[in-house]
Amino acid sequence: VHILSLGVSYTNELDQTRAVEHLQHWIESHPDFVNLSSLESPPARRDPFTLQRQVTALFERARSFAPDNADLHAVLGVLH
């Protein structure tokens, strides 16, 4: 939960890339979503807009597996 909160905090600080990277780390580390496909290219090679689109898609896939997970809905609210 701390990584999730940190990602949201970076959004509040207008540091979108760091925010999205923390949110990506949270979902890829979460035991319920670890089996979702990871993003294809390393963070250093992606532009911020591509990174956000890919992480948003990852959270949307996770939501389809856990539609009642409030954290996923909160993050999707931040990403959209």
Secondary structure, 3 states (H helix, E strand, C coil): CHHHHHHHHHHHCCCHHHHHHHHHHHHHHCCCCCCCCCCCCCHHHCCHHHHHHHHHHHHHHHHHHCCCCHHHHHHHHHHC
